[in-house]
Amino acid sequence: MPFRRDVALVPTVERVVQLTGRTDLRNLEASGELALVDLLRSASNTIHDKLQARGVRPERVTNPEVYENAVAWQFLAVLAEAGSLGD
C-alpha cells in the first residue's frame, strides 16, 4: 500500500502498542474525549509532510512500513504534549 496523505499508515492503536510498547493506550478513547483514529491520521500526515519537505515523494515509497515507527512515536508525542499519557 502506498503512503498517502489522509490515510493512517498505522491504522490501529493496537499496532501503536506493538511498535512502541505503550500498553496504557487502550483506555484513552473510552472516555469519548479523544478520537484516536483521527490522531493516527494526523500523525501519518505529519510524517508524510516531513518526507515531502525533504524531497521524498511518499506515494512512491516502496516500503512505507519503514515509517510506521515514526508515525507511532509522533502519535505518542502528540498525546504526551496534550498531557494524555499521564506519568
N, C-alpha and C positions, 0 to 999 in steps of 0.2 A: 504494500500500500504506500503510495507517495505521501510525503509530508506536506500537507496542505494547510493553509490558514483557516481558522474557524472550525477545525476538526481536531479533537483532542488526540494527541499522539499517545498519551497514556490514558486509556478510556475509563478506568475504574479506580476507585480508592484502594481496592484490593491489590491492584498492580502497584500502586504507590507504596503500599505496605511491603510488598515483595522487594521492591527496589531500594527502599530506604530503611526498612526495619522498624519504622514507627508503627506500633500496634495500637496506639491510642487515637486513631483517626476515625474509627467506625462510629463513634458516638457524636461526632461533630454535626452531622446532618440531621440527627434525630430531633434536635430542638426546633428545626424548621427555620433557623436564622441564617443558615448557610446553604447555598446551592453549590455543592462541591463539583457537580458536573460542569457548571459554568466556570468555576475556578480552574478546573483541569483544562478547559478550552482556552482560558486566558493565559495560563502558564505555557501552553503549547504555542500560542500566538507570540508570546514574549520571546521564546527561543527561536521560533520561525523568523521573527523580525530581526533578531540579532544576527542570525545566519545571513539573512538577506543584506543587512548593513555591511557585512564583511565580504560581500561579493559572491556568496554561495547561493545558488538557486535551489531552495529547499524542495521544490516539487521535482527536481531532478536527482535528488539524493537517492542512491540505490539501496541504502541500508539505514532507513530512518530510526531503526531500533537503537542505533548508537546514541541517539539524542534522548532516549527515554529517561535516562538518569538525570540529565539536565532539566527536563520538564518536571520530573518528580521532585527534585530539590527546589526548583523555582516555586512549585506548588506549596511546599513546606515553608519556604521563605516568606511567601505572602501571608500564610496562616500565622507564622511566628510574629511577623511585623504587626499584624492585627491583634496579637495577644490571644489568639485562639488555641494555642498549643499548651497553655498552662506553664508549668515549670519546665 
